[in-house]
Amino acid sequence: MITVPYPRPLRLLFAGAALFGTAALAADPPAPGVIVAPARLIEFADRIEAIGTLAANESVELTATVTDTISVIHYDDGDRVEQGQVLVEMTSGEEHAQLEEASATVNEAWRQYQRIKPLVSEGTAAKSLLDERKRDWETARARLNAIESRLADRLIKAPFDGVTGLRDLSVGALVEPGDLITTLDDDRVMKLEFPVSATYLDVLRPGLEVEATSRAFPGRTFTGSVKAVDSRIDPVTRSVRVRALLPNPERLLKPGMLMYVELLKDPRTALVIPEEALLPLGEQQFVFVVAADNSVEKRELQIGARRPGLVEVLQGLTAGEQVVTHGHSRASPGQAVSIIAIDDGSRTLPELLKALPGNGRSE
């Protein structure tokens, strides 16, 4: 058998390939990158959702009580007025003349009554005459009160502090009893009424916190509390009417607005993690917990209530432990991982996903 030696350059090439191949096999693969989030304690509550309508705390339609023409208007569209402020005056010349006549009659009847009193005491006048003078004075006073009442009917006053509606009448307009003069709303506090399923009767009570939002004010939340729960349940919808009060210091809320309502049931301090961290398996829930040495542990949790993006942890985690939210497919129990980013709520999900390999793809 004849052995043919390889040329020297070829032997060196094979030897180098064998050397580098062994080194490549000996190198450890890089730790997979993941995004984690800490388990944290926050104020939490179960939420009951509903849709309601706003009404002013006090609201009234001011109408005419007599047939007459409007002589003076003391308000304009959307004015804020105080209780007792005169809004509209009606023609009252005849009543004022009658008032002057009645006032003079009252004064004269009073003088006659006072004049006869000492004469009766001295025995120079009969007591029946004193009774007659007293009756004349009281009759005149009653007639004066009646005229003053008729004059008051020609003055439309604000029954409480509030804001007026649009003015649709002008000076000289003839109004009749029942004709609308204006509306008046006390909008310092708003009433929010909404139906809630009767299955929640055990938690519906005055003082329960309420959060309300409206499409008219995106990103704005209005807070208040339940004032009362209706004493009857609707037999058709099996719901009960709830009334809540919402402070309205900025006067943003208007009567008739549609509001999306959330009742805060059982407020508490809860341990929460992002929903993305959950790994459901049948009825069980697991998470990947990253230890201090960056090793991964698969752990079963007992979860509670949820809110958008968060889930309550009842058992299985402690505050501060970090769970994997993105990159589950790259990690496995016992394996070391590389933490690319920590989701602390300061950045959006797209910003966090950009840190992952694969142009922002998490899995």
ZAMARGU-4260 file (C-alpha; in steps of 0.2 Angstrom, whole numbers, plus 5000, padded with zeros to 4 digits):
<rodrens>
0) 5000/5000/5000 | 5007/5017/4995 | 5004/5032/5005 | 5003/5049/4996 | 5006/5063/5008
5) 4995/5079/5006 | 5004/5094/5001 | 5009/5105/5015 | 4997/5120/5012 | 4983/5107/5011
10) 4988/5099/5028 | 4988/5117/5036 | 4971/5121/5029 | 4963/5105/5036 | 4972/5107/5053
15) 4965/5126/5054 | 4947/5120/5050 | 4948/5107/5063 | 4954/5119/5076 | 4941/5133/5073
20) 4927/5120/5072 | 4931/5114/5089 | 4931/5132/5096 | 4915/5136/5088 | 4907/5120/5096
25) 4914/5125/5113 | 4907/5143/5113 | 4890/5145/5122 | 4875/5152/5113 | 4870/5170/5118
30) 4856/5171/5131 | 4839/5175/5123 | 4833/5193/5125 | 4817/5196/5134 | 4806/5211/5140
35) 4801/5210/5159 | 4789/5219/5170 | 4790/5220/5189 | 4775/5214/5200 | 4769/5230/5208
40) 4756/5235/5221 | 4743/5248/5215 | 4726/5254/5221 | 4714/5242/5213 | 4695/5239/5212
45) 4682/5228/5203 | 4673/5238/5190 | 4654/5237/5186 | 4651/5246/5169 | 4635/5255/5164
50) 4629/5269/5153 | 4620/5284/5160 | 4613/5302/5157 | 4617/5318/5165 | 4605/5330/5173
55) 4607/5346/5183 | 4607/5345/5202 | 4592/5357/5201 | 4583/5361/5185 | 4567/5371/5181
60) 4557/5378/5167 | 4551/5395/5171 | 4534/5399/5164 | 4522/5414/5165 | 4508/5413/5177
65) 4497/5428/5170 | 4493/5434/5153 | 4502/5450/5150 | 4516/5458/5139 | 4534/5458/5144
70) 4541/5475/5148 | 4559/5472/5154 | 4571/5457/5152 | 4586/5456/5164 | 4595/5441/5157
75) 4604/5435/5141 | 4608/5418/5134 | 4618/5408/5146 | 4619/5420/5160 | 4623/5415/5178
80) 4611/5422/5190 | 4608/5421/5209 | 4593/5416/5219 | 4580/5429/5219 | 4587/5439/5205
85) 4573/5446/5193 | 4574/5439/5176 | 4558/5446/5167 | 4546/5460/5172 | 4529/5461/5164
90) 4518/5476/5161 | 4511/5481/5178 | 4505/5499/5177 | 4488/5496/5183 | 4493/5485/5197
95) 4506/5498/5203 | 4491/5511/5204 | 4481/5499/5214 | 4495/5496/5225 | 4497/5515/5229
100) 4478/5516/5232 | 4478/5501/5244 | 4493/5507/5253 | 4484/5524/5256 | 4469/5514/5262
105) 4479/5504/5274 | 4487/5519/5282 | 4471/5528/5284 | 4463/5513/5292 | 4477/5512/5304
110) 4476/5530/5309 | 4457/5528/5313 | 4460/5512/5323 | 4474/5521/5333 | 4463/5536/5336
115) 4448/5526/5343 | 4458/5516/5355 | 4461/5529/5368 | 4442/5534/5367 | 4437/5517/5371
120) 4449/5516/5386 | 4441/5532/5393 | 4424/5526/5390 | 4419/5539/5378 | 4417/5527/5363
125) 4409/5510/5362 | 4420/5495/5360 | 4410/5489/5345 | 4417/5505/5336 | 4435/5499/5340
130) 4431/5482/5333 | 4424/5490/5317 | 4440/5501/5315 | 4451/5486/5317 | 4441/5476/5305
135) 4443/5490/5292 | 4462/5490/5295 | 4464/5472/5293 | 4453/5472/5277 | 4463/5485/5269
140) 4479/5476/5273 | 4472/5460/5265 | 4468/5469/5249 | 4486/5476/5249 | 4493/5459/5251
145) 4482/5453/5236 | 4489/5467/5225 | 4507/5464/5230 | 4504/5445/5225 | 4498/5450/5208
150) 4513/5461/5206 | 4524/5447/5211 | 4516/5436/5198 | 4522/5448/5185 | 4541/5446/5191
155) 4550/5430/5185 | 4563/5427/5198 | 4577/5414/5199 | 4572/5401/5212 | 4591/5396/5214
160) 4608/5400/5208 | 4611/5393/5191 | 4613/5396/5172 | 4599/5402/5161 | 4595/5394/5144
165) 4594/5402/5127 | 4582/5418/5127 | 4568/5416/5114 | 4557/5430/5120 | 4558/5449/5117
170) 4551/5464/5125 | 4533/5467/5120 | 4529/5449/5118 | 4513/5443/5124 | 4514/5428/5136
175) 4500/5417/5144 | 4500/5405/5159 | 4511/5390/5155 | 4522/5399/5141 | 4540/5395/5143
180) 4551/5410/5148 | 4568/5402/5150 | 4576/5387/5158 | 4587/5387/5174 | 4600/5374/5179
185) 4611/5372/5194 | 4626/5364/5186 | 4638/5365/5201 | 4634/5347/5204 | 4627/5335/5191
190) 4616/5320/5194 | 4621/5305/5184 | 4607/5291/5182 | 4611/5274/5175 | 4604/5256/5176
195) 4613/5242/5185 | 4609/5224/5184 | 4600/5218/5200 | 4613/5205/5202 | 4624/5219/5210
200) 4612/5224/5223 | 4623/5217/5237 | 4637/5230/5233 | 4626/5245/5227 | 4625/5258/5242
205) 4627/5277/5244 | 4645/5282/5244 | 4651/5270/5232 | 4664/5278/5220 | 4660/5281/5202
210) 4671/5286/5187 | 4663/5293/5172 | 4669/5297/5154 | 4662/5305/5139 | 4667/5306/5121
215) 4666/5325/5122 | 4681/5325/5133 | 4693/5312/5127 | 4705/5306/5141 | 4696/5315/5155
220) 4688/5306/5169 | 4675/5313/5181 | 4674/5306/5198 | 4659/5306/5210 | 4649/5294/5222
225) 4633/5286/5222 | 4619/5296/5231 | 4604/5284/5231 | 4598/5267/5224 | 4580/5266/5218
230) 4568/5256/5229 | 4561/5246/5214 | 4568/5234/5201 | 4562/5235/5183 | 4553/5219/5180
235) 4557/5219/5161 | 4576/5223/5162 | 4579/5216/5179 | 4589/5232/5183 | 4589/5245/5196
240) 4591/5264/5193 | 4606/5272/5202 | 4609/5290/5205 | 4627/5297/5207 | 4633/5315/5210
245) 4648/5322/5200 | 4655/5338/5205 | 4656/5350/5191 | 4667/5365/5196 | 4673/5369/5178
250) 4655/5368/5172 | 4661/5356/5158 | 4646/5344/5160 | 4629/5348/5153 | 4612/5341/5156
255) 4608/5327/5144 | 4626/5321/5141 | 4629/5302/5138 | 4642/5296/5150 | 4651/5279/5152
260) 4651/5274/5170 | 4662/5263/5180 | 4657/5258/5198 | 4672/5255/5209 | 4668/5239/5219
265) 4679/5233/5233 | 4693/5246/5232 | 4709/5238/5239 | 4728/5238/5236 | 4732/5223/5224
270) 4747/5215/5217 | 4746/5216/5198 | 4756/5211/5182 | 4754/5215/5164 | 4741/5203/5155
275) 4755/5199/5142 | 4765/5189/5155 | 4752/5176/5157 | 4754/5159/5150 | 4737/5150/5151
280) 4737/5131/5151 | 4719/5125/5152 | 4712/5132/5168 | 4729/5136/5175 | 4739/5152/5173
285) 4758/5152/5173 | 4772/5165/5171 | 4791/5165/5168 | 4799/5173/5183 | 4817/5180/5181
290) 4828/5177/5196 | 4842/5188/5202 | 4855/5178/5192 | 4844/5180/5176 | 4838/5162/5176
295) 4820/5158/5172 | 4807/5149/5183 | 4790/5144/5177 | 4778/5147/5191 | 4759/5144/5193
300) 4748/5159/5199 | 4731/5162/5206 | 4724/5177/5198 | 4709/5188/5202 | 4701/5203/5193
305) 4707/5211/5177 | 4707/5228/5170 | 4713/5233/5153 | 4731/5228/5152 | 4733/5222/5170
310) 4728/5206/5180 | 4727/5205/5199 | 4739/5191/5207 | 4731/5183/5222 | 4745/5170/5225
315) 4762/5165/5217 | 4771/5181/5216 | 4778/5195/5228 | 4780/5213/5224 | 4796/5217/5214
320) 4798/5200/5206 | 4801/5202/5187 | 4790/5192/5175 | 4793/5190/5156 | 4780/5199/5146
325) 4788/5197/5128 | 4800/5184/5122 | 4792/5168/5130 | 4796/5157/5115 | 4815/5161/5117
330) 4815/5156/5135 | 4813/5140/5145 | 4814/5135/5163 | 4831/5135/5170 | 4839/5144/5156
335) 4847/5161/5158 | 4840/5176/5148 | 4846/5193/5144 | 4834/5207/5149 | 4833/5219/5135
340) 4820/5231/5143 | 4810/5233/5159 | 4791/5238/5156 | 4789/5251/5170 | 4774/5259/5161
345) 4785/5274/5155 | 4786/5268/5137 | 4773/5262/5125 | 4772/5244/5119 | 4779/5248/5102
350) 4794/5256/5109 | 4797/5241/5120 | 4795/5229/5106 | 4808/5238/5095 | 4821/5232/5107
355) 4818/5214/5103 | 4827/5205/5089 | 4817/5203/5073 | 4812/5221/5070 | 4801/5223/5085
360) 4793/5206/5084 | 4791/5198/5101 | 4789/5180/5097
</rodrens>
